[in-house]
Amino acid sequence: MAEVLDTAQVQAALTGLTDWSGDATAITRTVSLATFPDAIAVVTRVAMTAEEMDHHPDIDIRWRTLTFRCSTHSVRGTTALDIELARRIDEIVAAQG
């Protein structure tokens, strides 16, 4: 089972990521894309990645603004899986640019 990171560990891990914030309970990032179709394309790519990882973020879609929330529900906190998913989300968002 995944181990919950403490807030200091989460903060250290987030320094290598783009615009993420959070603590031991969850991490979040909000991004704005140029168009609604661009936003949906990002959601689709994140969904495919999440399926591959068997680890799924909460995604809020507001027109062309997306908010991602990553937390490992089985342990009720932020784990290394969430950090890795956030890293992959960063790559997807950057590629959509």
C-alpha positions in Angstrom: 0.0 0.0 0.0 1.2 3.5 -0.8 2.6 5.6 2.1 1.2 9.1 2.8 3.8 11.8 2.5 4.0 14.4 5.2 3.6 18.1 4.3 7.3 18.7 4.2 7.8 15.8 1.8 5.0 17.0 -0.4 6.4 20.6 -0.5 9.8 19.3 -1.4 8.3 17.1 -4.2 6.3 20.0 -5.6 9.4 22.2 -6.1 10.1 20.2 -9.3 6.6 20.6 -10.6 4.7 23.5 -12.3 2.2 25.5 -10.3 1.1 22.7 -7.9 0.2 23.3 -4.3 -1.0 21.1 -1.5 -0.2 19.2 1.6 -0.4 15.7 3.0 -4.1 15.5 2.1 -4.0 16.4 -1.7 -2.2 18.4 -4.3 -3.9 20.7 -6.9 -3.1 22.7 -10.0 -5.3 24.9 -12.1 -4.5 25.6 -15.8 -6.1 27.7 -18.5 -5.9 26.6 -22.1 -6.4 28.7 -25.2 -9.7 27.1 -26.2 -12.3 24.7 -24.8 -11.3 22.0 -27.3 -7.7 22.3 -26.1 -8.9 21.8 -22.5 -10.8 18.7 -23.4 -7.8 17.4 -25.3 -5.8 17.7 -22.1 -8.5 16.0 -20.1 -8.5 13.1 -22.6 -4.7 12.7 -22.4 -4.8 12.8 -18.6 -7.5 10.2 -18.6 -5.5 7.9 -20.8 -2.4 8.4 -18.5 -4.5 7.8 -15.4 -5.9 4.6 -16.8 -2.3 3.4 -17.6 -1.3 4.2 -14.0 -4.5 3.0 -12.5 -4.5 6.2 -10.5 -7.1 8.8 -11.2 -7.2 12.6 -10.4 -10.3 14.6 -9.7 -10.8 17.0 -12.6 -13.0 20.1 -12.6 -13.7 21.6 -16.0 -14.8 25.2 -16.3 -14.9 26.2 -20.0 -11.1 26.3 -20.8 -9.9 26.2 -17.1 -9.1 22.9 -15.6 -8.4 22.1 -11.9 -6.6 18.8 -11.2 -6.7 17.4 -7.6 -4.6 14.3 -6.9 -4.9 12.3 -3.7 -4.7 8.6 -3.0 -8.2 7.7 -1.8 -7.2 4.3 -0.4 -4.9 6.0 2.2 -6.6 9.3 2.3 -3.6 11.4 1.5 -0.9 12.4 -0.9 1.5 9.7 -2.0 4.4 9.3 -4.5 1.7 8.1 -7.0 0.1 11.6 -6.8 3.5 13.3 -7.4 4.1 11.1 -10.4 0.7 11.7 -11.8 1.2 15.5 -11.3 4.5 15.2 -13.2 2.8 13.5 -16.1 -0.1 16.1 -16.1 2.6 18.8 -16.3 4.1 17.1 -19.4 0.6 16.8 -21.0 -0.2 20.5 -20.3 3.1 21.6 -21.6 2.7 19.6 -24.8 -0.7 21.2 -25.4 0.7 24.6 -24.7 
